[in-house]
Amino acid sequence: MLRSIKQHRVLVSLPVIALVVGTVGFMILERLSFADALYFTVVTISTVGYGDIYPVSEAGRILSVVLIVFGIGAFLSIITRFTQSLVQRGFNKMRRNRLNMLIGIFYTEIGDQLLRFLVQYDAEIESLRQSFLVDAGWTPEDFALLRKKLQQAELVIDPALVDLVVLKNFLREKGEILIRLIENPDMIAHESFTELLWAVVHLRDELMARNTLVNLPATDIDHLAVDSTRAYILLTKQWIQHLQYLKWRYPYLFSLALRTNPFVENPSPIVE
């Protein structure tokens, strides 16, 4: 980012330098007034050349040639950079839309169900449930406040309550779509969602690596609880961001997301 800003500053400064050098040079070499020298520099750099003023000295002609070459190069560089910026901006917007589409697919196929499953094993969820009751009137400030509350809260999965067999079977069924999402090259541009995917995949791998989930030692259950909690926290953070995006970009999808809110007890997609 800083490098890009510096490059823009250099490009913008080139025409200014050309104007200053040309104006001062023509004032000295051609003995023109400031206004005439500035005017002559502008028409020289732009290669307009009206012919009303022209260099009479050899040094003035050399300066004109230098200004023409330098000026054309500077303006071409600026135009090229500007065009590249427009193209890159369009590409970035398209990539962000693709990323948000992938995040939407993730929550539709996996995220909402997994979050709903994990919420029921959070012993402290009742103290936070009211904060997650998002409605159609929420503003960006409301979502920001929810994120702040989430940072201050402690989301922890109770290892004594988790039905690891159900969790393992669910994640086994979703293995293919998880792998496809991770393999998508667009994921590199979304660090937080990539971290979430890896957390869910790691939890799945841990469960799949055990032949049985019955009579596990307490230390191993605690280990799986840590992995489950990590996925739970990242799922919740990304869910808030995804919900805010839906409200701004796709109100009809936001409406369904409200009716299937995983933090609501017994949610229903039925419109009443």
JORAGI-V878665 format. One record per pair of residues at least 24 apart in sequence whose ideal C-beta (glycine too) atoms are under 8 Angstrom apart, sorted by the first residue. I is the first residue (numbers start at 1). GAP is how many residues later the second one is. D is the distance in whole Angstrom. If there is no record, write none. Layout:
# JORAGI-V878665
i->[I	I]
gap->[GAP	GAP]
d->[D	D]
This chain:
# JORAGI-V878665
i->[7	8	11	11	11	11	12	14	14	14	14	15	15	15	15	15	18	18	18	18	18	19	21	22	22	25	25	26	26	26	29	29	29	29	29	30	30	30	30	41	44	44	45	45	45	45	46	47	47	95	95	98	99	99	99	99	99	100	100	100	102	102	102	102	102	103	103	103	103	103	104	104	104	105	105	106	106	106	106	107	107	109	109	110	110	110	110	111	111	111	112	112	112	113	113	114	114	114	114	114	115	115	115	115	115	115	116	117	117	117	118	118	118	118	118	119	119	119	120	121	121	121	121	121	122	122	122	122	122	123	123	123	124	124	124	124	125	127	128	128	128	129	129	129	132	132	132	133	133	133	134	134	134	135	136	136	136	136	138	140	143	143	143	146	147	147	150	150	150	155	155	155	155	156	156	157	157	157	157	158	159	159	159	159	160	162	162	162	164	164	164	164	164	165	165	167	167	167	168	168	168	168	171	171	171	171	171	172	172	172	174	175	178	192	192	192	192	193	195	196	196	196	196	196	199	199	199	199	200	200	202	203	203	203	203]
gap->[74	73	63	66	67	70	66	56	60	63	64	30	56	59	60	63	27	49	52	53	56	26	46	41	45	35	38	29	34	37	26	28	30	31	34	25	26	27	30	26	24	27	25	26	27	30	25	24	25	91	94	88	87	88	90	91	94	142	145	149	79	82	84	85	91	87	90	135	139	142	138	142	149	72	76	71	75	87	91	132	135	65	68	64	67	68	90	124	127	128	127	148	150	57	149	56	57	86	117	121	117	120	121	124	147	148	146	49	50	53	39	110	113	114	117	113	143	144	41	36	37	40	41	107	33	34	35	36	110	33	35	38	29	30	31	32	138	26	25	27	135	134	135	136	129	131	132	128	130	131	109	124	127	123	111	118	119	122	109	104	97	100	101	94	90	93	86	87	90	74	77	78	81	69	73	68	71	72	75	67	62	63	65	66	61	62	63	66	43	49	52	57	60	48	49	36	40	61	36	39	40	45	29	32	33	36	37	32	35	36	30	29	26	42	45	46	49	45	39	35	38	39	41	42	28	31	32	35	31	35	25	24	25	27	28]
d->[7	7	7	6	5	6	7	8	4	7	8	7	7	5	7	7	6	6	6	5	6	7	8	7	5	8	5	8	7	7	7	6	5	5	6	6	7	6	5	7	6	7	8	3	8	8	7	8	7	6	6	5	5	8	6	5	7	8	6	7	6	6	7	8	8	8	6	7	5	8	7	8	7	8	8	8	6	8	8	7	6	7	6	5	7	7	7	6	8	7	8	6	5	7	8	7	8	7	7	6	7	5	7	6	4	8	4	7	7	7	6	6	7	4	7	8	6	6	8	5	5	5	5	8	6	7	6	7	7	7	5	8	8	7	8	7	8	8	6	8	8	6	8	8	7	4	8	7	7	7	6	6	7	7	8	8	7	7	7	7	6	7	5	6	7	6	6	7	7	7	6	5	6	8	5	5	4	5	6	7	5	6	7	3	8	7	7	6	7	4	8	8	6	5	8	8	6	7	8	4	7	6	7	7	4	6	8	7	8	7	8	6	7	8	7	6	8	6	6	7	4	6	8	5	8	5	5	5	5	8	6	5	6	8	5]
